[in-house]
Every structure is written in structure tokens, then in C-alpha cells.
Amino acid sequence: MMLVEADVSDEWDSRTDWTSLADRAVRAAIDHSRHAGLADGEAEVSVKFTDDAEVRALNAAWRGKDKPTNVLSFPMVEPARLGRPGETMLGDIVLAHGICAAEAAEKGVAIETHASHLVVHGALHLLGYDHETTDADADAMEETERRALASIGIADPYRVTEVNT
């Protein structure tokens, strides 16, 4: 059985069920990925909704970038080993509240919508997807994100609309 655990800090609005949001977004990412069968097996993902300072510290420690970022992913399984017996902990996803809220406001979407996108994005990184190596990899990851988000009722976050001035 797929297990998604969430840890939510005080910065995140307590009126939102962030645990259910994380569960729904991770499952959508897996279901629409090249590893769809993982959602039916023994797999675990941890999602932490925290503040910018903690994400900045993690980003500095693990990536050598002393600045906060919207989402970090820490895979626990090599992509080639996904789905093998004993490989159940896929990894951790960490979201920074301040950056997530600012990006949501900039995009004109609810923070829950943007956080769902970031959780899907982070989950795909846990599954070996990459958007930094080649344009083809980036395109494949974005298309998988689009399908996953559409399945939970979220519009294409990459759609560009022209503004006539």
C-alpha cells in the first residue's frame, strides 16, 4: 500500500488539509509516470511543508546553494531500482512556504494549487525525472506534470497566454 506522510509547520494555513493534498499530488505523479505500478505496491514518500529558512539550510547543505528554493527532492532509490522488493522509501519532498506563497500570488493561483504542482514536480524527481539535463528530459517531465495535475483538476501551469497591450 502506498504511504504518503506529511509534516506541516505553522506557516502553512491550518484550514487546509496539507496531508491530503500531498497524498493526492504524490499519487497523481506516480500514476502518470513511467512507474505507475508503484502506487499499488509498498512505497513511501515523505512531504514536509516548512519555512524558507529550513529549505535554505537544506539547499546549502545538500546542493551548495545558500538560498531558499520552492521545492527540494531527496530520492532514496536509484531510478533503476524502483519497484524492486525492499526499495519502499522513495524519498523526501520539502516545500518552502514563503517562496510557494509568493510564486502562487505571482501566478494568480491559490497556494494549494501551486503547492500541488510543486509536490507533483518533487515526486517526479524522486522517480528519476529530470528537467536540467536535456530539453527532451524537461519536455517529458513537464508533460507528465501536466497529465498528473489535470487528473486532480489543476490547469496546465506551463500554459503561456499572450497579453495584448
N, C-alpha and C positions, 0 to 999 in steps of 0.2 A: 504494500500500500504506500502510495506517495505521501510524504510528510513534509509540510512547509511550516516552519516555525518562525515567528516574528517577535522581535524585541522592539518596543516603541518608547522613545524618550519623550519627555514632557513637552518638547517644542511642537510635536505633532498633535493636531487638534483631536482631543479625546472623543469628539462626537462622531468621528469616522472610525469604522472598523478596519484598521490597517492590516490586521491579521487576515481577514477575509480577502481584502484587496490583494495582499501578497500571494495568498493561496491561488486565487483566480488568475492572476497575471503569470505566475510561475507555471501553472498547469497549461495555460494557453500557449506560452512559449514552447514548452515541451511538446504539446500536442501538434504544433505546426512546424516542428523542427524535423531534422533528419533522424532524430532519436525519439520519435513519438511513443514507442513502446515503453520508455522509461516511466511514463506516468502510471502505467499499470503494474509496475514492479515495486521492488524495495528501493526507493530513492528518497533522499532527504536534501532539503535546501533550507538554509537559514537566511532570513532577511532582517536586517537591522535598520530601523528608521531612527537616525540620530541627528546630531548637530554638525555644523560646518567645521568646528574645531576638531572634533574626533575624526572626521573624514580627512581633514588637512593632515593630522598626525599620521594616520594610516597611509595616506598618499606619499608623505615624506619618507616614512619608514620603508614602505614596500616598493615604491616606484621612483624614489629620489626626486619627487616633485613637491616642493614645500608650498603647496596651495591647496585649497579645497577644490573638489570637483563634484559633479552632481551624483555620480554613482561609481562605486568600485565593485569589482567582482574578484573573488578569490577561489578559483577552481581547486577542487581536491582530487580530481581524477583526470588522468590524461585522456583526451578525446578517444584514442584508440581502445581504451579500456572501459568506456561507458557501456553499461548493460551487462558486464561480466559479474558473476557471483562474487559477493564480498565488497563490491565497489558501490556502496549505497550513498555515501555522503558526497553529493555533487559539489557543494561548496557554499560560500557565503556571499551575500549581496548586501552592500551598505549604501544607504542614501543620505545625503546631506540636506537637512530641512531648508536652510536659508537659500541655498542655490536652487533647490527644487521649487520653492515658492516663488523666487524671483523669475525663474525661467517660465513657470506656469503663467505668471502675470504678464510677462513679455509676449507670450504666445496667445494670451487671451483665453486660456483654458483653466478649468478647476485644478487645484493642486492634486486631487485624487486622480484625475485623468493623466497628468504629467507623471505622477509617481507610478501609475500603472505602466506607462511607457518605459520608464526607467527600470522597473522591475523586470519587464519582458526583455529589455536590452541586456540587463545584467545576467538574467538566466541564460540567454543565448551565448553569452561569453562563457558561462560555466560549461556549456555544451560544445565549446570549441569554435564557435563562430567568431570572426574577426573582421573588423572594418578598417584596419590600418595597414594591412599588407598590400592588398591589390584592390583596384576598383571593382573587379569581379567579385571579390570577397565582400566588399562593402555593399554592393548591389544585392547579393544573395542574402546578407544579414538584414538589410532594410526590407526586402520583400517578405522575409519570414516575419519580421516585426509587424509589417502591415497586416498580414494574414492573421497573426495571433491577436493583434489589437482589434481587428474587425470582428473576430469571434466573440469578443467581450463588449462589443458595442462602442468601440472607440475609433474615431475617424483617423485617416492617414495623417500622421504627424509630419510627414515629409512633403505633403502636397503644397506646392507653391502656387499662390494666387497672385496674379498681377494686379497692381493698383494703378488705375489711370489717374493722372494728375492734370 
